[in-house]
Amino acid sequence: MNLIFDLDDTLYDLMGPFELVHRKLYADKTDADCTELFIKSRDYSDEIMEAEIKGAIPHEDCFYERIKRTYHDVGIEMSRKDTEEFERLYRAYQTEISLSEGVEEFLDYCKAHNIFIAILTNGRPKSQYAKVIALDLHRWFDDDHIFISGGIGYQKPDPMAFQYIEKMFSLNPEETWYIRDTYEADVVGADGAGWHTVWFNHRNRERLENCADVTVRSIEELSRFIKERS
């Protein structure tokens, strides 16, 4: 069995940095629920990523568009300067992240039972690798098991991103599972590569039709599923 993990909001809680920035800058300007805002921002992130891949939005505008659209939906109009301040704080708070509860024990189990594990994440090598360091993920993942889109030249959902790992380690796609928190950016590419998919739906989003082979809502549920199959 081979397990390939997404990084953001899968191995750690991505909402933490977002919530800290929201409380600091906008909590007194809207009574919108922060969790709903965060989920909205993730949905926009998937939408904007697709537009970037098609060349409709330049990379440097992606964060701006994502945050601007998120807060526009709750009646707050943000300038580019506003979003730059949001991003500055957001990146700073990301250095204080920690693994989600139960992840450490689950990764220990995988290593103890010789389950192949790797990470495939979109982003720039510098920022994503900083998260790897902050989370101390080298306890379980060697450098050659950490794949960042900006480093390999392929970005999810391009199936080539998944096949890059598959070819490097001669993985059997029928025995390979991709575990992620989002649908649009991940499952399309994993399916295209012939992999199985696990949707880690810990935000309790509305389930989409045929969105994954398996849906779990907690690390405990994921762990039980893997233990039953390994």
N, C-alpha and C positions, 0 to 999 in steps of 0.2 A: 504494500500500500504506500502511495506517495501523497503527501499533503503539501500543497503550495498555498501559502497564506498571503492575503492582502495585508497591508500594514495599518493604514489610517482607519480608525474606528473599528478595527477588527482585533488587533492585538492590544490596543490601548484605547482609552476613551477620548476621542477627538473633540467631544463636546466641552471638555474641561476648559481648554484655552478659550474657546468661543464664548463660553458663559462668563468667564472672568472679564473679557473685554466688554461684553454686553453690559454687565453690571457696572463697570467703570464709566462707560460712555453714554449708554442709552437707557438704562433701567428707569431713570426718572423722566424719560421722554415718551415711553409707551408702556402699556400694561400687557403687551403681547407675551404669551408664554415662551420662555427661552427655549424649551425643548422643541416646541413647534417651529420656532424661528430657525433653530439649528437644522432640523430635518428639511425645512424649506431651502436652506442654504446648500445642503447636500444634493437636493433634487436639482437646484440650479447649477450646481457644480457639474453634475452629469450632463445636463443640457448644454452647458457652455463648453465642456470638454469635446462634445460631439461637434459643435460648431468650430472649435479650434482645429480639430482634425481635418475638417472640410475646408479650412482656410478662411472661414467667415469672420473669425475673431483672432487677433494676434495674441500671442501668449501673454504679453505684458498687460493686456487688458482683462485677462480672465478673472483675477481676484476682484478687480474693480467692478466688473459686471455682476459677479456672483453676489457680492455684498450689497451693491446698489439695488439690485432687483429684490433681494430678500427684504430689505428695510422699506423699499417702496411699497411693498404689499401690505405693510402695517402703517402707512401714512408718513414715513420719514424719508425725505429726499436727501441723499448724500452726494456731496461733491467729490471730485477725485481726491482732494486734500483730506476729506473725511475718511475715505476708504484707505488712504495711505496710512493715516494714523491708526485705523483699525488693524491694518495688516502689520504695522510695526509692533504693536502690542501683542497681537496674535502670535507672531513669530517668536517674540520674547518669552511668552508664556509656554510655548511649545518645548522649551528647554527644561520645563519642570514636570513633564509628563511621566506617568508610571504605568506599568502593565495593568490591565484590567484584572479584577479579582478572579482567581482560578486559572489564569493563563500560565503562570509559572509552573503550577503542578501538572497542567496538561502537557506542556512542552517537556517537562521532566519525564512524563510517561512515554511520550513519543521517542525520546532519546533512549530510554531504558529498554524499549521494545524494538529498537532498530528500525523505526518507521522513518522513511526518507522525508525530510522537511526542508522547505526553502521559502523564500519571500519573493513575491513579485508585486512591485508597487510603482505607480506613476509618480513622476515628479523629477525635480532636479537632483542630481547626485549629492550636492552639498547639503541641501535642506533635509533630504530623506535620510542621508547617512548620519546627520546630527541626531535624528530621532532614534536611529539604531543604537547610537552611543548612549543617549539619555536613558534608553530602556534596557541597556546592558544585554542586548539580544545576542551578542557574541557568545554568551553562555551556551547557546543552543545552535546558532547559525554561524558557520564559517563564512568568510568574505565571499567565497565562490558559490555560496548558496543564497546570496542576497542580490536580487536583480532589480535595478532601478531603470525606468524607461529612458531617462536622459542619458544613461550610461550604455544601454544595449542598442539604442537606436530604433526601438519599437515601443509604441505606446498602446496600452489597452484602450479599446477592445480589439485591436489588430491581432488576429490569431497568431501572427508571426512572433508576438511577444511571448506567447505560451509555448510555441514550437521551439523557440530559442532555447528554453530550459529543457524541454523534452529531448532535443537533439544533443545537447551538451552532456546529459546524464543517461542517454538511451532509455528514457522512461517509457513504459507501456501506457499509452493514453487511457486504456480501459481500467487501469489500476491507479489512475491519478485523479485527485480531487482538488478543486480550487475552492478555498474558503474565503468569503468576502461579505461585506455588509451592504453593498449596492448591487443593483441589477444591471442598469444600462452599460456602465463602464466595464463590467467584468464578465457577466454570464454569456454575452454574445460572443466574445472572443474565446472564452473557454469552451463553449459549445462548438465553435468553429474549429477548434483544435482537437475535438473529439474527447475532451476531458469531462469528468463528472463535476457537478457543482453543488456546493453547500451554501445556502443563503443564511448568514448569521444575522437574523432579523431581531437584534436585541432592542431596536427602537420601536418595535411593534408597528411597523408600517403596514398599510393595507397590502395584502398578498396579491401579486399579479398572477395571471394564468401562465402556467408552464415557466415560471421564473427560475426554477432550479430543480435539481433532482431531489434535494432534501432541504427542508427549512428547519432551523433550530433557533431558539430564542435566548439561549444562555450558553455559557461555556460548559456548564454541567451537562446540558443536553447534548452538546457537541461531543463532549468526552464520552458519554455513554454510547453514542452512535459509533464513534471510532473504535471503542473497546469491543463492541459487538462484532465488528468486522475485521479486527486485527488479531 
